Amino acid sequence: MCNLYRQRSGPQAIMDMAKAMRSTVGNLAPGDVYPDYAAPIIRTAADGVRELALARWGMPSSSKAIYEAATKRADRLRAKTTEFDFQDLLKNEPDSGTTNVRNTASTHWKRWLEPSHRCLVPFTAFSEPGRDAAGKYQPAWFKLAGDDPDPLAFFAGIHLPAWEGVRKIKTGWEQADLFAFLTTEPSEPVKSIHPKAMPVILTETDEIEAWMTAPWPEASALQCALPDGALATL
């Protein structure tokens, strides 16, 4: 599961590659992006204009996951003989978000697979969990193969504007634009380090356009790995 990536491209480079017509982000500070961080995405706005905007990494978790989390919290409260209203507890159950989307056949994800909810997530490198010779956790970094130290590409993403809910108990109820990106079976060199999955990466103009505009049966074909050797380790 990819829960860390790097973005070092400027707004104009991102807009040019994605053929975006508008930006609402101002200047972009290069850096690493972690779950629930605000990061740039390319989306189609409500007025039909393709734009560069900021959103927080992590789409809503499934209602089942939220219900199970709220039930566990209710059990803890019962053990302390603390009174509570379960429906209120459920409504305010913190949802830190889901960063990676694999099962696009799931009812939970189907509602956000049409072009109006698709987005492009710019990145220059991404990390997958790996292990060193001693078995200790060691993040492994990947980028597009080639001489460019910070090559720009896009993850195939989905987004949700104006989500409302609780991310963290301390911040309470809030509204935020959210995003996540699709994953697929990995190719090399990711597969040797993290055989479970890798992000869906778009590098060609026709792929970018298809992801942003094509009907789902056509766009779904993009949920596949890059060819072996298209990525390199950092």
C-alpha positions in Angstrom: 0.0 0.0 0.0 1.4 3.4 -1.0 1.0 5.8 1.9 3.8 8.2 1.0 4.8 10.0 -2.2 6.8 13.0 -3.3 5.7 15.9 -5.4 8.3 18.4 -6.7 6.8 19.8 -9.9 5.6 23.4 -10.2 1.9 24.3 -10.9 2.5 25.3 -14.5 4.3 22.0 -15.4 1.4 20.1 -13.9 -1.2 22.1 -15.7 0.6 21.8 -19.0 0.9 18.1 -18.8 -2.8 17.7 -17.7 -4.1 20.4 -20.1 -5.7 22.2 -17.1 -7.1 25.7 -17.7 -7.2 27.0 -14.1 -5.3 26.9 -10.8 -6.6 27.6 -7.3 -3.4 26.5 -5.5 -1.1 29.5 -5.7 2.5 28.4 -5.3 3.3 24.8 -4.5 5.9 23.8 -1.9 7.7 20.7 -3.0 7.8 17.9 -0.5 6.6 14.5 0.7 2.9 13.8 1.0 1.5 11.6 3.8 -2.1 10.5 4.4 -4.5 13.3 5.2 -2.0 15.9 3.9 -3.3 18.5 1.5 -1.9 17.9 -2.0 -2.5 19.1 -5.6 -4.9 17.2 -7.9 -6.2 17.9 -11.3 -10.0 17.6 -11.4 -13.0 18.8 -13.5 -14.7 21.5 -11.5 -18.5 21.9 -11.3 -18.4 24.4 -14.2 -16.7 21.9 -16.4 -13.3 23.5 -16.3 -10.2 21.3 -15.7 -8.4 22.8 -12.8 -5.5 22.3 -10.4 -6.7 22.3 -6.8 -5.8 21.1 -3.4 -7.5 18.2 -1.6 -6.7 15.9 1.4 -5.4 12.4 0.8 -7.9 9.8 1.9 -11.4 9.1 0.6 -14.2 8.1 2.9 -13.9 4.6 4.4 -16.7 2.2 3.9 -19.8 2.4 6.0 -19.0 -1.1 7.3 -15.6 -0.1 8.5 -17.0 3.0 10.2 -19.8 0.9 11.8 -17.3 -1.6 13.1 -15.1 1.1 14.6 -18.0 2.8 16.3 -19.2 -0.6 17.7 -15.8 -1.2 19.2 -15.8 2.3 20.8 -19.3 1.7 22.1 -18.1 -1.6 23.7 -15.4 0.3 25.5 -17.8 2.9 26.7 -20.2 0.2 28.0 -17.3 -1.4 29.9 -16.8 1.9 31.7 -20.6 2.1 32.2 -20.6 5.4 30.3 -23.9 6.5 28.8 -24.0 7.3 25.0 -26.2 7.5 22.0 -25.0 5.0 19.4 -26.4 6.9 16.4 -24.5 10.0 17.6 -21.4 7.9 18.2 -21.7 6.5 14.7 -22.2 9.9 13.1 -19.1 11.3 14.8 -16.8 8.2 14.4 -13.4 9.5 13.2 -12.6 8.4 9.6 -8.9 8.9 8.8 -9.7 8.0 5.2 -8.7 5.3 2.7 -5.7 6.3 0.6 -5.6 3.4 -2.0 -8.5 2.1 -4.1 -8.1 -1.5 -5.4 -11.5 -3.1 -5.7 -13.3 -0.9 -8.1 -16.2 -3.5 -8.3 -17.1 -2.6 -4.7 -20.4 -0.7 -4.3 -18.5 1.7 -2.0 -16.2 2.9 -4.9 -18.6 2.6 -7.9 -20.3 5.9 -7.1 -17.1 7.8 -7.6 -15.8 6.2 -10.8 -17.5 8.4 -13.4 -15.5 11.2 -15.0 -17.0 13.9 -12.7 -15.2 12.3 -9.7 -12.0 11.2 -11.4 -8.8 13.1 -10.9 -5.1 13.1 -11.6 -2.6 13.1 -8.7 0.8 14.5 -9.7 3.9 12.9 -8.3 7.6 12.7 -8.9 8.4 9.6 -6.8 6.5 7.2 -4.5 7.3 4.9 -1.7 6.3 1.3 -0.9 7.2 -0.5 2.4 10.2 -2.7 2.2 12.7 -4.5 4.5 16.4 -4.3 4.9 18.7 -7.3 5.3 17.9 -7.5 9.0 14.1 -7.5 8.3 13.7 -4.0 9.6 11.2 -1.7 7.9 12.8 0.3 5.1 10.8 2.5 2.7 11.7 1.9 -0.9 11.4 4.8 -3.4 10.5 4.6 -7.1 10.3 7.1 -10.0 10.0 6.9 -13.7 13.1 5.4 -15.3 15.4 7.8 -17.0 17.9 10.6 -16.4 15.4 13.2 -15.0 15.8 13.2 -11.2 12.2 14.4 -10.7 10.0 13.2 -13.6 6.4 14.2 -13.5 3.6 11.6 -13.9 0.1 11.1 -12.5 -1.6 8.6 -10.3 -5.1 7.7 -11.6 -7.3 9.1 -8.8 -10.8 9.8 -7.6 -12.0 12.7 -5.6 -14.9 13.9 -3.5 -15.6 17.6 -3.1 -17.1 19.0 0.1 -17.1 15.8 2.2 -18.4 16.4 5.7 -17.5 14.3 8.7 -14.9 13.8 11.5 -11.3 13.1 10.6 -10.0 13.4 14.1 -11.8 13.7 17.4 -9.8 16.8 18.4 -10.8 18.7 15.3 -14.4 17.5 15.2 -16.9 17.9 12.4 -15.4 19.5 9.3 -15.7 19.9 5.5 -12.9 18.9 3.1 -12.2 18.0 -0.5 -10.8 14.4 -0.5 -8.9 12.2 -3.0 -7.3 8.8 -3.3 -5.7 6.8 -6.1 -6.1 3.4 -7.7 -3.7 0.5 -7.2 -3.1 -2.7 -9.2 -0.8 -5.7 -9.4 2.8 -4.6 -9.3 5.4 -4.8 -12.1 9.2 -4.7 -11.6 11.1 -3.3 -9.8 8.2 -2.7 -7.3 7.1 -6.4 -7.4 10.4 -7.7 -5.9 10.1 -5.3 -3.0 6.4 -5.0 -2.5 4.5 -7.8 -4.3 1.1 -6.8 -3.1 0.3 -3.7 -5.1 1.5 -0.5 -6.8 -0.3 2.7 -7.8 -1.9 3.0 -11.2 0.4 5.5 -13.1 -0.5 7.5 -16.2 2.4 8.9 -18.3 0.9 9.3 -21.8 -1.4 12.1 -23.1 -4.0 9.6 -24.3 -4.1 7.8 -21.0 -4.6 11.1 -19.1 -7.4 12.1 -21.4 -9.1 8.7 -21.2 -8.9 8.7 -17.4 -10.5 12.1 -17.2 -13.2 11.7 -19.9 -13.9 8.1 -21.0 -16.8 6.0 -19.9 -15.8 3.6 -17.1 -15.6 0.4 -19.3 -12.9 2.1 -21.3 -11.2 3.9 -18.4 -11.1 0.7 -16.3 -8.6 -0.8 -18.7 -6.1 1.7 -17.3 -6.1 0.0 -13.9 -2.9 -1.9 -14.7 0.8 -1.7 -14.0 3.4 0.0 -16.1 5.6 -2.4 -18.1 8.5 -4.0 -16.2 11.5 -1.6 -16.1 9.4 1.6 -16.7 10.2 2.5 -13.1 13.6 2.8 -11.3 14.5 2.7 -7.6 16.0 5.8 -5.9 
